Amino acid sequence: MALLKPSDQAALREELNKMTNPVRLVFFTQMLGCETCPITKQILEEVVALSDKLELVTYNHAIDREAVERYGIARIPAIAVVRLEVQASDDGQQFTEHDYGIRFYGVPSGYEFMSLIGDILDVSHGESGLSAESKALLAQVSQPLHFQVFTTPT
Amino acid sequence: MAIENALVRADMIEATEYPELSDRYAVYGVPLTVVNDKVRLEGGAPEAYFVPRIMHELGITLEAEPAEE
């Protein structure tokens, strides 16, 4: 049974049509002890089916420790939103990851779902859409900043 | 913001799924933004307020007008 209604799928497909670069959703799950992992997986599968510029890669949080380390995953379910960029190589084209450090923890439902879609588009474009003033301020950042934004499903 | 500067990373966290984390950061209202465990901003805010406010609390300001190219 689909979580996304056909009308929602159509609207999302149109929205995702604005993507330029492909985006990889890197999903961290676990077989046991993660109540919300299955629903998160289903949401992500339905979303990536709406665009050929979206792909889903799944890792097991308990087993794939190298990936957990590489993406700096703190808990599950987790989603890293990663840009794919084309790089010319000897055997043609190759995609390399551009990881901006954007993570979603928990089920992306309600308002968070639209945040995820918005972030997919921003990451795809490699453009934040922020004002010139915000960009100028952010250019001054010279130490690592870790933002944690807490929300609840609405 | 994470797109703008490689030093910035951003976690969106569903508070009710991680009660321990929510307790640790004393999440009573949402959205709550925590930066480097020290700066807190409760409630939603438009970008024109949010970004300068967070940056100000982190001690990050525009030192001078950008030079003309």
Backbone of each chain as ProteinMPNN parsed JSONL, in Angstrom:
{"seq_chain_A": "MALLKPSDQAALREELNKMTNPVRLVFFTQMLGCETCPITKQILEEVVALSDKLELVTYNHAIDREAVERYGIARIPAIAVVRLEVQASDDGQQFTEHDYGIRFYGVPSGYEFMSLIGDILDVSHGESGLSAESKALLAQVSQPLHFQVFTTPT", "coords_chain_A": {"N_chain_A": [[0.843, -1.201, 0.0], [0.594, 2.13, -0.944], [2.145, 4.99, 0.528], [2.178, 7.549, -0.359], [-0.256, 9.471, -1.891], [-1.808, 9.164, -5.155], [-2.229, 11.759, -6.257], [-0.46, 13.295, -4.751], [1.898, 12.095, -5.522], [2.034, 12.886, -8.195], [2.307, 15.667, -7.961], [4.718, 15.779, -6.602], [6.419, 14.564, -8.397], [6.492, 16.439, -10.386], [7.677, 18.552, -9.01], [10.183, 17.421, -8.46], [11.147, 17.279, -10.961], [12.512, 19.562, -11.358], [15.054, 19.105, -10.645], [18.58, 19.239, -11.153], [21.36, 18.163, -10.949], [21.969, 14.676, -10.189], [20.849, 13.103, -7.134], [21.83, 11.33, -4.276], [20.273, 9.41, -1.878], [21.29, 8.392, 1.137], [20.647, 5.863, 3.133], [20.346, 4.799, 6.46], [19.718, 1.996, 8.329], [18.298, -0.587, 10.428], [17.821, -3.971, 11.366], [16.677, -4.818, 13.76], [15.219, -3.347, 16.692], [14.538, -0.817, 15.802], [12.004, 0.979, 15.458], [10.906, 2.84, 13.673], [12.23, 2.539, 11.315], [11.275, 0.813, 9.147], [9.043, 2.249, 8.036], [10.26, 4.584, 7.262], [11.964, 3.626, 5.301], [10.067, 2.814, 3.414], [8.896, 5.27, 2.687], [11.107, 6.542, 1.513], [11.645, 4.826, -0.638], [9.368, 5.207, -2.147], [9.667, 7.878, -2.831], [12.117, 8.015, -4.304], [11.343, 6.631, -6.514], [10.038, 8.446, -8.018], [11.658, 10.034, -9.529], [14.194, 9.883, -11.992], [16.547, 10.915, -11.337], [17.092, 10.459, -8.786], [18.528, 8.365, -6.333], [18.625, 5.527, -4.165], [20.566, 4.4, -1.547], [21.243, 1.872, 0.693], [22.307, 1.23, 3.965], [23.249, -0.972, 6.623], [23.045, -0.087, 9.875], [24.129, -1.43, 12.03], [25.964, -3.141, 10.969], [27.407, -2.103, 8.734], [29.841, -0.524, 9.429], [31.892, 1.055, 8.421], [30.679, 2.769, 6.588], [28.938, 4.099, 8.3], [30.736, 5.492, 9.819], [32.001, 7.048, 7.856], [29.936, 8.708, 6.899], [29.307, 9.892, 9.218], [27.202, 9.072, 10.997], [24.858, 9.263, 13.565], [22.652, 8.036, 14.737], [19.669, 5.998, 14.23], [16.505, 5.896, 12.427], [18.451, 7.17, 9.689], [19.157, 9.624, 7.21], [21.269, 10.608, 4.68], [21.709, 13.33, 2.539], [22.957, 13.55, -0.519], [24.884, 15.055, -3.065], [25.412, 14.165, -6.474], [28.086, 14.336, -8.644], [29.297, 14.709, -11.91], [32.229, 13.275, -13.124], [34.87, 13.25, -15.326], [36.525, 10.346, -16.368], [39.028, 7.785, -17.07], [37.626, 5.582, -18.09], [35.298, 6.726, -19.244], [32.435, 8.362, -17.914], [32.108, 9.234, -14.47], [30.496, 9.183, -11.35], [30.907, 11.321, -8.613], [30.624, 11.805, -5.1], [29.264, 14.654, -3.544], [29.174, 15.708, -0.505], [27.296, 17.621, 1.513], [26.864, 17.556, 4.169], [24.299, 17.203, 5.177], [21.734, 15.878, 7.064], [19.013, 13.753, 7.904], [17.274, 12.744, 10.705], [15.162, 10.287, 11.867], [11.673, 9.639, 11.034], [10.871, 11.042, 7.948], [8.28, 12.766, 7.892], [5.194, 14.617, 7.519], [5.808, 18.027, 8.058], [8.546, 17.75, 7.946], [8.875, 16.109, 5.788], [8.461, 17.759, 3.593], [10.616, 19.403, 4.006], [12.668, 17.641, 3.451], [12.257, 17.153, 0.708], [12.674, 19.745, -0.248], [15.362, 20.062, 0.475], [16.522, 18.088, -1.104], [16.188, 19.238, -3.615], [17.684, 21.645, -3.326], [20.232, 20.574, -2.83], [20.623, 19.163, -5.156], [20.781, 21.279, -6.969], [22.965, 22.501, -5.917], [22.837, 24.865, -4.629], [21.939, 27.155, -2.222], [19.934, 29.025, -2.128], [19.83, 31.107, -0.408], [19.907, 34.523, 0.866], [21.981, 37.262, -0.335], [23.142, 38.535, 1.798], [23.042, 36.62, 3.862], [24.676, 34.69, 2.709], [27.098, 36.055, 2.638], [27.644, 36.294, 5.354], [27.884, 33.592, 6.034], [30.119, 32.965, 4.625], [32.048, 33.885, 6.252], [32.407, 32.037, 8.194], [34.659, 30.155, 9.998], [35.153, 28.054, 11.565], [34.191, 24.702, 12.459], [30.705, 24.217, 12.255], [27.97, 22.814, 13.832], [24.785, 22.254, 13.212], [21.766, 21.493, 14.799], [18.546, 20.749, 14.284], [15.582, 20.552, 15.843], [12.477, 18.995, 15.418], [8.942, 18.224, 15.347], [6.567, 15.733, 14.266], [3.955, 16.983, 12.269]], "CA_chain_A": [[0.0, 0.0, 0.0], [1.436, 3.332, -1.068], [1.958, 6.057, 1.511], [1.902, 8.774, -1.107], [-1.444, 9.394, -2.737], [-1.48, 9.438, -6.563], [-2.17, 13.204, -6.51], [0.804, 13.751, -4.153], [2.977, 11.596, -6.376], [2.092, 13.721, -9.397], [2.851, 16.972, -7.578], [6.133, 15.595, -6.248], [7.159, 14.259, -9.628], [6.667, 17.731, -11.051], [8.654, 19.291, -8.205], [11.498, 16.788, -8.617], [11.562, 17.547, -12.335], [13.393, 20.736, -11.331], [16.412, 18.694, -10.267], [19.607, 19.301, -12.196], [22.257, 17.042, -10.675], [21.374, 13.577, -9.432], [21.029, 13.107, -5.677], [21.809, 10.018, -3.637], [19.806, 9.361, -0.494], [21.999, 7.308, 1.808], [19.741, 5.505, 4.232], [20.893, 3.902, 7.488], [18.63, 1.298, 8.977], [18.705, -1.726, 11.249], [16.74, -4.956, 11.357], [16.032, -4.901, 15.067], [15.327, -2.208, 17.602], [14.314, 0.471, 15.145], [10.575, 0.949, 15.174], [10.501, 3.719, 12.574], [13.028, 2.282, 10.108], [10.516, 0.294, 7.993], [8.217, 3.279, 7.397], [11.198, 5.502, 6.607], [12.392, 2.934, 4.083], [8.981, 2.857, 2.429], [8.784, 6.648, 2.199], [12.238, 6.822, 0.627], [11.467, 4.044, -1.864], [8.329, 5.85, -2.965], [10.18, 9.153, -3.333], [13.119, 7.827, -5.364], [10.66, 6.107, -7.703], [9.404, 9.557, -8.737], [12.611, 10.744, -10.374], [15.352, 9.069, -12.368], [17.74, 11.583, -10.807], [17.222, 10.11, -7.368], [18.826, 6.966, -6.046], [18.626, 5.16, -2.752], [21.577, 3.436, -1.121], [20.886, 1.501, 2.064], [23.319, 0.575, 4.801], [22.822, -1.468, 7.926], [23.764, 0.679, 10.894], [24.835, -2.323, 12.961], [26.976, -3.941, 10.265], [28.248, -1.323, 7.816], [30.466, 0.481, 10.297], [32.726, 1.969, 7.629], [29.774, 3.795, 6.046], [28.455, 4.873, 9.457], [31.853, 6.375, 10.156], [32.249, 7.952, 6.722], [28.873, 9.711, 6.834], [29.127, 10.459, 10.55], [25.811, 8.821, 11.391], [24.795, 9.171, 15.025], [21.519, 7.242, 15.209], [18.828, 5.555, 13.115], [16.844, 5.935, 11.005], [19.172, 8.355, 9.247], [19.246, 9.819, 5.759], [22.202, 11.635, 4.213], [21.295, 13.828, 1.222], [24.27, 13.749, -1.122], [24.869, 15.433, -4.484], [26.291, 13.402, -7.351], [28.67, 15.199, -9.665], [29.944, 13.938, -12.974], [33.648, 13.515, -13.292], [35.41, 12.481, -16.446], [37.607, 9.43, -15.992], [39.56, 7.02, -18.205], [36.565, 4.769, -18.686], [34.061, 7.48, -19.436], [31.963, 9.226, -16.841], [31.978, 8.653, -13.147], [29.868, 10.095, -10.4], [31.515, 11.427, -7.296], [29.708, 12.373, -4.126], [29.525, 15.92, -2.874], [28.388, 15.611, 0.727], [27.224, 18.925, 2.196], [26.675, 17.349, 5.611], [22.875, 17.333, 5.51], [21.222, 14.605, 7.569], [17.687, 13.693, 8.508], [17.135, 11.664, 11.679], [13.758, 10.025, 12.161], [10.795, 9.522, 9.868], [10.586, 12.329, 7.311], [6.853, 12.882, 7.595], [4.652, 15.948, 7.792], [6.606, 19.167, 7.609], [9.896, 17.243, 7.651], [8.886, 15.529, 4.45], [8.669, 18.852, 2.639], [12.005, 19.834, 4.197], [13.517, 16.683, 2.732], [12.116, 17.426, -0.723], [13.352, 21.033, -0.468], [16.806, 19.84, 0.555], [16.919, 17.327, -2.292], [16.296, 20.202, -4.722], [18.821, 22.537, -3.071], [21.467, 19.797, -2.994], [20.727, 18.896, -6.592], [21.223, 22.517, -7.627], [24.188, 22.993, -5.292], [22.546, 26.278, -4.385], [21.121, 27.229, -1.015], [18.812, 29.939, -2.285], [19.864, 32.118, 0.649], [20.135, 35.9, 0.413], [23.384, 37.669, -0.457], [23.626, 38.859, 3.144], [23.286, 35.351, 4.561], [25.845, 34.047, 2.096], [28.289, 36.796, 3.069], [27.895, 35.892, 6.742], [28.328, 32.198, 6.059], [31.479, 32.928, 4.084], [32.95, 34.254, 7.355], [32.527, 30.914, 9.133], [35.999, 29.567, 9.868], [35.228, 26.914, 12.484], [33.084, 23.793, 12.168], [29.419, 24.496, 12.902], [27.056, 21.679, 13.79], [23.402, 22.653, 13.461], [20.802, 20.439, 15.07], [17.215, 21.353, 14.271], [14.597, 19.607, 16.366], [11.104, 19.227, 14.982], [8.03, 17.117, 15.639], [5.681, 15.532, 13.125], [2.71, 17.752, 12.358]], "C_chain_A": [[0.873, 1.244, 0.0], [1.109, 4.349, 0.022], [1.597, 7.364, 0.815], [0.697, 8.567, -2.011], [-1.045, 9.697, -4.179], [-1.357, 10.932, -6.861], [-0.877, 13.801, -5.934], [1.986, 13.324, -5.016], [3.156, 12.484, -7.593], [2.728, 15.073, -9.086], [4.341, 16.865, -7.267], [6.986, 15.336, -7.477], [7.47, 15.554, -10.373], [7.743, 18.555, -10.337], [10.065, 18.737, -8.445], [12.023, 16.924, -10.047], [12.524, 18.722, -12.424], [14.822, 20.371, -10.964], [17.355, 18.837, -11.447], [20.57, 18.121, -12.01], [21.509, 15.914, -9.97], [21.708, 13.665, -7.94], [20.914, 11.676, -5.167], [21.299, 10.171, -2.211], [20.456, 8.15, 0.149], [21.266, 7.019, 3.112], [20.409, 4.508, 5.175], [19.753, 3.321, 8.298], [19.187, 0.162, 9.836], [17.534, -2.687, 11.301], [15.96, -4.934, 12.667], [16.172, -3.592, 15.829], [15.201, -0.865, 16.929], [12.887, 0.491, 14.623], [10.218, 1.717, 13.901], [11.307, 3.502, 11.291], [12.196, 1.774, 8.923], [9.693, 1.37, 7.277], [9.105, 4.296, 6.677], [11.652, 4.916, 5.276], [11.314, 3.028, 3.005], [8.817, 4.256, 1.832], [9.887, 6.925, 1.172], [12.098, 6.069, -0.7], [10.428, 4.691, -2.777], [8.833, 7.157, -3.57], [11.168, 8.934, -4.483], [12.494, 7.28, -6.642], [10.092, 7.231, -8.567], [10.368, 10.328, -9.624], [13.778, 9.835, -10.731], [16.659, 9.748, -11.951], [17.933, 11.315, -9.318], [17.598, 8.648, -7.239], [18.934, 6.748, -4.55], [19.702, 4.111, -2.503], [21.308, 3.139, 0.348], [22.04, 0.793, 2.767], [22.683, 0.107, 6.098], [23.693, -0.818, 8.999], [24.598, -0.211, 11.811], [26.019, -3.025, 12.289], [27.953, -3.08, 9.462], [28.939, -0.171, 8.549], [31.302, 1.5, 9.52], [31.865, 3.112, 7.089], [29.238, 4.692, 7.16], [29.49, 5.929, 9.83], [32.021, 7.464, 9.088], [31.194, 9.054, 6.647], [28.599, 10.341, 8.201], [27.713, 10.302, 11.066], [25.727, 8.524, 12.888], [23.701, 8.236, 15.524], [20.667, 6.853, 14.003], [17.355, 5.796, 13.438], [17.524, 7.25, 10.629], [19.207, 8.397, 7.725], [20.271, 10.911, 5.491], [21.775, 12.02, 2.799], [22.563, 14.293, 0.5], [24.163, 14.042, -2.617], [25.81, 14.527, -5.273], [26.775, 14.32, -8.459], [29.443, 14.355, -10.66], [31.415, 14.299, -13.045], [34.142, 12.629, -14.421], [36.527, 11.577, -15.938], [38.031, 8.64, -17.226], [38.468, 6.205, -18.9], [35.231, 5.513, -18.704], [33.717, 8.358, -18.258], [31.87, 8.487, -15.526], [31.317, 9.67, -12.235], [30.658, 10.126, -9.095], [30.522, 12.123, -6.367], [30.192, 13.736, -3.647], [28.596, 15.949, -1.665], [28.433, 16.945, 1.472], [27.026, 18.784, 3.711], [25.233, 17.511, 6.062], [22.315, 15.955, 5.87], [19.807, 14.77, 8.115], [17.661, 12.496, 9.453], [15.671, 11.511, 12.05], [12.944, 9.971, 10.884], [10.583, 10.896, 9.23], [9.12, 12.411, 6.909], [6.392, 14.293, 7.933], [5.54, 17.038, 7.227], [8.021, 18.731, 7.219], [9.99, 16.652, 6.253], [9.135, 16.624, 3.412], [10.075, 19.441, 2.771], [12.954, 18.934, 3.406], [13.467, 16.948, 1.223], [12.843, 18.729, -1.082], [14.864, 20.874, -0.463], [17.316, 19.042, -0.64], [17.122, 18.292, -3.463], [17.5, 21.115, -4.536], [20.156, 21.818, -3.313], [21.695, 19.491, -4.469], [21.292, 20.108, -7.323], [22.569, 22.999, -7.093], [24.069, 24.456, -4.933], [21.558, 26.366, -3.214], [19.872, 28.075, -1.195], [18.768, 31.005, -1.213], [20.176, 33.5, 0.064], [21.631, 36.197, 0.353], [23.963, 37.963, 0.925], [23.942, 37.583, 3.935], [24.538, 34.669, 4.024], [27.138, 34.726, 2.54], [28.655, 36.428, 4.501], [28.467, 34.482, 6.806], [29.738, 32.046, 5.518], [32.509, 33.248, 5.168], [33.183, 33.095, 8.333], [33.875, 30.224, 8.927], [36.214, 28.422, 10.854], [34.056, 25.999, 12.164], [31.82, 24.18, 12.944], [28.511, 23.287, 12.722], [25.668, 22.154, 14.195], [22.579, 21.41, 13.751], [19.428, 21.105, 15.187], [16.199, 20.308, 14.695], [13.2, 19.994, 15.897], [10.238, 18.074, 15.499], [7.111, 16.943, 14.441], [4.395, 16.323, 13.306], [1.79, 17.387, 11.211]], "O_chain_A": [[1.77, 1.394, 0.83], [-0.051, 4.54, 0.387], [0.821, 8.171, 1.327], [0.638, 7.616, -2.791], [-0.063, 10.401, -4.416], [-0.486, 11.338, -7.63], [-0.272, 14.689, -6.535], [2.938, 14.078, -5.215], [4.279, 12.802, -7.982], [3.571, 15.564, -9.837], [5.126, 17.745, -7.622], [8.114, 15.815, -7.588], [8.56, 15.736, -10.914], [8.6, 19.169, -10.973], [11.019, 19.497, -8.612], [13.207, 16.707, -10.302], [13.252, 18.878, -13.404], [15.705, 21.229, -10.971], [16.981, 18.589, -12.594], [20.587, 17.194, -12.82], [20.542, 16.155, -9.247], [22.728, 14.235, -7.552], [20.03, 10.92, -5.567], [21.829, 10.965, -1.433], [20.2, 7.013, -0.25], [21.27, 7.817, 4.049], [20.965, 3.5, 4.738], [18.937, 4.042, 8.872], [20.4, -0.014, 9.946], [16.379, -2.262, 11.282], [14.732, -5.023, 12.673], [17.122, -2.835, 15.631], [15.71, 0.133, 17.44], [12.607, 0.074, 13.499], [9.341, 1.302, 13.143], [11.095, 4.197, 10.297], [12.382, 2.249, 7.802], [9.65, 1.4, 6.047], [8.745, 4.805, 5.616], [11.716, 5.611, 4.262], [11.607, 3.287, 1.837], [8.625, 4.407, 0.626], [9.628, 7.473, 0.101], [12.4, 6.616, -1.761], [10.578, 4.723, -3.998], [8.468, 7.504, -4.694], [11.069, 9.592, -5.519], [13.049, 7.444, -7.728], [9.709, 7.001, -9.714], [9.943, 11.189, -10.394], [14.291, 9.106, -9.881], [17.744, 9.217, -12.187], [18.824, 11.876, -8.681], [17.061, 7.793, -7.944], [19.281, 7.647, -3.784], [19.742, 3.072, -3.161], [21.162, 4.058, 1.154], [22.659, -0.121, 2.221], [21.725, 0.695, 6.599], [24.913, -0.984, 9.019], [25.645, 0.204, 12.307], [26.959, -3.451, 12.96], [29.164, -3.294, 9.502], [28.648, 1.001, 8.309], [31.405, 2.661, 9.914], [32.267, 4.275, 7.128], [29.103, 5.902, 6.979], [29.167, 7.082, 10.112], [32.163, 8.646, 9.402], [31.52, 10.207, 6.364], [27.751, 11.226, 8.32], [27.095, 11.265, 11.518], [26.428, 7.654, 13.405], [23.811, 7.695, 16.624], [20.909, 7.319, 12.889], [16.993, 5.89, 14.611], [17.21, 8.305, 11.18], [19.277, 7.37, 7.051], [20.153, 12.017, 6.017], [21.51, 11.155, 1.963], [23.163, 15.303, 0.868], [23.439, 13.36, -3.342], [26.883, 14.166, -4.788], [25.986, 14.991, -9.124], [30.147, 13.414, -10.294], [31.79, 15.472, -13.027], [33.87, 11.43, -14.465], [37.377, 12.012, -15.161], [37.458, 8.808, -18.302], [38.398, 6.147, -20.128], [34.2, 5.013, -18.254], [34.581, 9.014, -17.675], [31.595, 7.288, -15.474], [31.558, 10.873, -12.344], [31.026, 9.086, -8.55], [29.694, 12.923, -6.803], [31.378, 13.935, -3.38], [27.394, 16.184, -1.789], [29.475, 17.344, 1.992], [27.022, 19.777, 4.439], [24.974, 17.909, 7.197], [22.407, 15.004, 5.094], [19.463, 15.793, 8.707], [17.984, 11.375, 9.059], [15.021, 12.46, 12.487], [13.454, 10.224, 9.792], [10.155, 11.826, 9.913], [8.757, 12.164, 5.759], [7.12, 15.063, 8.56], [5.967, 16.982, 6.074], [8.615, 19.271, 6.285], [11.044, 16.688, 5.617], [9.915, 16.444, 2.477], [10.655, 19.916, 1.794], [13.907, 19.4, 2.782], [14.498, 16.966, 0.55], [13.54, 18.801, -2.094], [15.564, 21.468, -1.283], [18.417, 19.291, -1.132], [18.097, 18.183, -4.207], [18.258, 21.34, -5.48], [21.077, 22.37, -3.914], [22.821, 19.554, -4.963], [22.164, 19.982, -8.182], [23.239, 23.809, -7.733], [25.053, 25.196, -4.928], [20.498, 25.74, -3.221], [18.873, 27.875, -0.505], [17.784, 31.736, -1.106], [20.643, 33.626, -1.068], [22.442, 35.468, 0.924], [25.13, 37.675, 1.191], [24.979, 37.487, 4.592], [25.351, 34.142, 4.783], [28.145, 34.063, 2.787], [29.831, 36.269, 4.827], [29.416, 34.217, 7.543], [30.465, 31.127, 5.893], [33.689, 32.928, 5.029], [34.058, 33.172, 9.195], [34.192, 29.769, 7.827], [37.317, 27.886, 10.966], [33.035, 26.458, 11.652], [31.874, 24.437, 14.146], [28.31, 22.801, 11.609], [25.408, 22.422, 15.368], [22.676, 20.405, 13.047], [19.192, 21.919, 16.079], [15.982, 19.312, 14.005], [12.798, 21.156, 15.967], [10.747, 17.082, 16.02], [6.894, 17.887, 13.681], [3.814, 16.325, 14.391], [0.689, 17.927, 11.107]]}, "seq_chain_B": "MAIENALVRADMIEATEYPELSDRYAVYGVPLTVVNDKVRLEGGAPEAYFVPRIMHELGITLEAEPAEE", "coords_chain_B": {"N_chain_B": [[22.371, 26.458, 4.574], [24.398, 24.689, 5.111], [25.088, 24.075, 2.569], [26.341, 26.32, 1.722], [28.759, 26.603, 3.099], [31.473, 24.53, 3.658], [32.206, 23.905, 6.198], [29.976, 23.832, 7.662], [27.532, 21.728, 8.99], [24.371, 20.05, 9.006], [21.804, 18.748, 10.932], [18.612, 17.418, 10.786], [16.255, 16.676, 13.084], [13.916, 14.412, 14.303], [12.198, 15.029, 16.998], [10.582, 13.505, 18.829], [11.255, 10.903, 18.376], [13.69, 10.471, 19.462], [14.037, 10.479, 22.474], [16.04, 10.643, 24.473], [17.957, 12.321, 23.411], [16.424, 14.605, 23.031], [15.839, 15.196, 25.664], [18.373, 15.779, 26.598], [18.945, 18.135, 25.255], [16.964, 19.639, 26.213], [14.425, 19.978, 24.847], [11.617, 21.684, 24.516], [9.896, 23.159, 23.006], [9.184, 23.296, 19.502], [10.115, 24.488, 16.217], [13.436, 23.8, 17.377], [16.593, 25.11, 17.297], [19.889, 24.144, 17.632], [23.221, 25.064, 17.934], [26.455, 23.887, 17.729], [26.178, 22.87, 20.306], [25.858, 25.066, 21.985], [24.637, 27.524, 21.203], [21.281, 28.47, 21.122], [18.155, 28.556, 19.495], [14.853, 29.151, 19.703], [11.797, 28.356, 18.129], [10.371, 29.171, 14.917], [11.852, 31.227, 12.396], [12.145, 33.952, 10.111], [14.521, 33.886, 7.415], [16.034, 36.29, 7.219], [16.173, 37.144, 9.778], [16.945, 34.916, 11.26], [19.507, 33.888, 10.302], [21.455, 36.088, 10.675], [21.109, 36.411, 13.461], [21.864, 33.916, 14.638], [24.511, 33.849, 13.736], [25.541, 36.115, 14.935], [25.424, 35.389, 17.635], [27.325, 33.467, 17.594], [29.492, 34.928, 17.293], [30.164, 35.728, 14.793], [30.542, 38.066, 12.379], [30.04, 40.469, 9.744], [33.007, 41.628, 8.778], [33.974, 43.693, 7.219], [32.867, 45.71, 4.47], [32.561, 43.877, 1.495], [35.276, 43.943, -0.726], [35.417, 45.751, -3.811], [35.389, 44.07, -6.894]], "CA_chain_B": [[23.588, 26.979, 5.178], [25.429, 23.663, 4.924], [25.512, 24.122, 1.161], [27.16, 27.521, 1.537], [30.095, 26.514, 3.692], [31.792, 23.126, 3.933], [32.394, 23.73, 7.644], [28.648, 23.757, 8.282], [26.711, 20.545, 8.742], [23.043, 20.28, 9.551], [20.974, 17.583, 11.229], [17.201, 17.629, 11.067], [15.994, 15.596, 14.03], [12.526, 14.251, 14.731], [12.458, 15.04, 18.447], [9.881, 12.493, 19.615], [11.853, 9.583, 18.154], [14.948, 10.358, 20.211], [13.758, 11.154, 23.745], [17.274, 10.929, 25.215], [18.575, 13.507, 22.795], [15.542, 15.734, 23.314], [16.053, 15.531, 27.084], [19.711, 16.368, 26.733], [18.915, 19.512, 24.761], [15.791, 20.276, 26.802], [13.537, 20.401, 23.771], [10.239, 21.873, 24.992], [9.124, 23.647, 21.868], [9.846, 23.11, 18.209], [11.476, 23.997, 16.023], [14.531, 24.288, 18.213], [17.881, 25.008, 16.61], [21.051, 24.157, 18.527], [24.45, 25.094, 17.147], [27.65, 23.535, 18.505], [25.776, 22.63, 21.697], [25.851, 26.243, 22.868], [23.679, 28.543, 20.774], [19.935, 27.922, 20.968], [17.138, 29.467, 18.982], [13.565, 28.469, 19.705], [10.777, 28.889, 17.24], [10.741, 29.415, 13.528], [12.146, 32.633, 12.133], [12.526, 34.169, 8.714], [15.971, 33.845, 7.18], [16.647, 37.607, 7.443], [16.412, 37.257, 11.216], [17.572, 33.681, 11.744], [20.942, 33.746, 9.99], [22.269, 37.066, 11.412], [21.004, 36.182, 14.902], [22.724, 32.769, 14.959], [25.901, 34.228, 13.472], [25.914, 37.078, 15.967], [25.664, 34.65, 18.878], [28.569, 32.703, 17.411], [30.572, 35.902, 17.164], [30.529, 35.878, 13.383], [29.941, 39.259, 11.783], [30.707, 40.929, 8.518], [34.056, 42.517, 9.281], [34.033, 44.897, 6.374], [32.178, 45.559, 3.204], [33.416, 43.171, 0.549], [35.971, 44.837, -1.67], [34.962, 45.671, -5.197], [36.263, 43.246, -7.737]], "C_chain_B": [[24.724, 25.986, 5.02], [25.937, 23.649, 3.485], [26.512, 25.253, 0.958], [28.584, 27.391, 2.05], [30.359, 25.083, 4.127], [31.997, 22.863, 5.42], [31.065, 23.564, 8.372], [28.001, 22.419, 7.951], [25.409, 20.689, 9.512], [22.278, 18.978, 9.719], [19.539, 18.04, 11.461], [16.746, 16.425, 11.905], [14.526, 15.582, 14.447], [12.566, 14.001, 16.248], [11.804, 13.88, 19.199], [10.493, 11.098, 19.448], [13.13, 9.377, 18.962], [14.813, 11.079, 21.548], [15.026, 11.509, 24.53], [17.932, 12.201, 24.722], [17.743, 14.753, 23.109], [15.666, 16.173, 24.769], [17.362, 16.287, 27.25], [19.709, 17.833, 26.309], [17.683, 20.266, 25.271], [14.873, 20.864, 25.732], [12.11, 20.487, 24.312], [9.33, 22.372, 23.884], [9.902, 23.413, 20.59], [9.352, 24.163, 17.225], [12.447, 24.599, 17.019], [15.829, 24.066, 17.433], [18.995, 25.113, 17.644], [22.298, 24.133, 17.654], [25.634, 24.866, 18.072], [27.346, 23.407, 19.999], [25.692, 23.884, 22.558], [24.837, 27.322, 22.47], [22.328, 27.879, 20.549], [19.003, 28.983, 20.4], [15.825, 28.703, 18.907], [12.59, 29.156, 18.776], [11.291, 29.086, 15.825], [10.991, 30.898, 13.34], [12.487, 32.794, 10.658], [14.05, 34.264, 8.587], [16.658, 35.157, 7.553], [16.905, 37.874, 8.924], [17.286, 36.107, 11.702], [19.084, 33.656, 11.528], [21.789, 34.786, 10.744], [22.273, 36.824, 12.924], [21.931, 35.045, 15.35], [24.195, 33.172, 14.814], [26.402, 35.206, 14.536], [26.257, 36.357, 17.268], [26.929, 33.814, 18.8], [29.766, 33.64, 17.27], [31.035, 36.102, 15.738], [29.788, 37.076, 12.799], [30.652, 39.577, 10.482], [31.73, 41.969, 8.949], [34.118, 43.819, 8.502], [33.212, 44.652, 5.136], [33.101, 44.807, 2.255], [34.026, 44.152, -0.458], [35.411, 44.676, -3.069], [35.938, 44.845, -5.995], [37.007, 44.125, -8.722]], "O_chain_B": [[25.875, 26.375, 4.82], [27.074, 23.259, 3.22], [27.415, 25.156, 0.128], [29.506, 27.995, 1.502], [29.574, 24.493, 4.87], [31.963, 21.711, 5.853], [31.03, 23.201, 9.548], [27.929, 22.021, 6.788], [25.352, 21.365, 10.539], [22.123, 18.205, 8.773], [19.292, 18.951, 12.251], [16.852, 15.283, 11.458], [13.972, 16.592, 14.881], [12.917, 12.914, 16.708], [12.411, 13.326, 20.115], [10.275, 10.217, 20.28], [13.594, 8.249, 19.128], [15.389, 12.149, 21.745], [15.081, 12.554, 25.177], [18.395, 13.035, 25.499], [18.286, 15.816, 23.412], [15.606, 17.364, 25.076], [17.437, 17.297, 27.949], [20.379, 18.668, 26.917], [17.393, 21.377, 24.828], [14.586, 22.061, 25.712], [11.471, 19.46, 24.539], [8.145, 22.044, 23.837], [11.13, 23.341, 20.601], [8.249, 24.683, 17.399], [12.303, 25.745, 17.447], [16.11, 22.959, 16.974], [19.036, 26.057, 18.434], [22.427, 23.303, 16.755], [25.797, 25.563, 19.074], [28.156, 23.787, 20.844], [25.472, 23.773, 23.764], [24.245, 27.962, 23.341], [22.234, 26.855, 19.872], [19.061, 30.153, 20.779], [15.694, 27.737, 18.155], [12.568, 30.381, 18.66], [12.496, 29.157, 15.584], [10.413, 31.728, 14.041], [13.046, 31.892, 10.035], [14.753, 34.662, 9.515], [17.741, 35.144, 8.137], [17.734, 38.709, 9.285], [18.238, 36.305, 12.456], [19.848, 33.428, 12.467], [22.76, 34.404, 11.399], [23.294, 37.003, 13.588], [22.684, 35.188, 16.313], [25.018, 32.865, 15.677], [27.548, 35.125, 14.977], [27.252, 36.672, 17.92], [27.532, 33.491, 19.823], [30.907, 33.195, 17.145], [32.143, 36.577, 15.49], [28.559, 37.09, 12.736], [31.71, 39.031, 10.169], [31.376, 43.049, 9.423], [34.291, 44.899, 9.068], [32.901, 43.51, 4.798], [34.301, 45.075, 2.219], [33.36, 45.058, -0.959], [34.983, 43.589, -3.459], [37.151, 44.911, -5.798], [37.796, 43.624, -9.524]]}, "name": "protein", "num_of_chains": 2, "seq": "MALLKPSDQAALREELNKMTNPVRLVFFTQMLGCETCPITKQILEEVVALSDKLELVTYNHAIDREAVERYGIARIPAIAVVRLEVQASDDGQQFTEHDYGIRFYGVPSGYEFMSLIGDILDVSHGESGLSAESKALLAQVSQPLHFQVFTTPTMAIENALVRADMIEATEYPELSDRYAVYGVPLTVVNDKVRLEGGAPEAYFVPRIMHELGITLEAEPAEE"}
